[in-house]
Amino acid sequence: MPVMDGYEAARQIRKLSKSCLLIALSAWARPADVERGRIAGFDHHIAKPASVEQLLEALHSRLRAPVDLS
């Protein structure tokens, strides 16, 4: 993004809302990257290439609904 990176975007969004779900989708998936995202305010971190199932699991974990991937 030309103005800010995803970490800064997450920090700014968190200032506006503590309850929205933020999912990082990144090629950077080392433990340090995941931790940096958590500190910035992301709820989940999904490494690329991502699957629909991974995204659904992240969404369902926040909603605390059962996951049916059939």
C-alpha positions in Angstrom: 0.0 0.0 0.0 1.4 3.4 -0.9 0.6 5.2 2.3 1.0 2.6 5.0 1.7 -1.1 5.4 -0.7 -3.7 6.8 0.7 -3.5 10.3 0.1 0.3 10.5 -3.4 -0.2 8.9 -4.2 -2.7 11.7 -3.0 -0.3 14.4 -5.2 2.5 12.9 -8.2 0.3 12.6 -7.8 -0.9 16.2 -7.9 2.7 17.3 -11.4 3.0 15.7 -12.7 -0.5 16.7 -11.6 -3.1 19.1 -14.3 -5.6 18.0 -13.8 -5.9 14.3 -12.1 -9.0 12.9 -8.7 -8.4 11.3 -7.0 -11.2 9.4 -3.5 -10.8 8.0 -2.9 -12.5 4.7 0.8 -12.5 4.1 3.6 -14.4 2.4 5.6 -13.6 5.6 4.8 -16.4 8.0 7.7 -16.8 10.3 6.8 -16.9 14.0 8.3 -13.3 14.4 6.0 -12.1 11.6 2.9 -13.7 13.2 3.8 -12.1 16.5 4.4 -8.7 14.9 0.9 -9.0 13.4 -0.6 -9.9 16.7 1.0 -6.9 18.4 -0.3 -4.7 15.6 -3.8 -5.9 16.2 -4.5 -8.7 13.8 -6.7 -11.5 15.2 -5.4 -14.2 12.8 -2.5 -14.7 10.4 -3.0 -16.7 7.3 0.1 -17.5 5.1 -0.1 -17.4 1.4 -1.0 -19.3 -0.6 -4.2 -19.4 1.4 -7.2 -21.6 1.0 -10.8 -20.8 1.4 -10.9 -23.4 4.2 -8.2 -21.4 6.2 -10.2 -18.2 5.8 -13.5 -19.9 6.9 -11.8 -21.4 9.9 -10.5 -18.0 10.9 -14.0 -16.5 10.5 -15.7 -19.3 12.4 -13.2 -19.2 15.2 -14.2 -15.6 15.8 -17.9 -16.3 15.5 -17.5 -19.5 17.7 -19.6 -21.4 15.2 -19.0 -24.9 14.1 -17.1 -25.3 10.9 -18.6 -27.4 8.2 -16.1 -27.7 5.3 -18.0 -30.4 3.5 
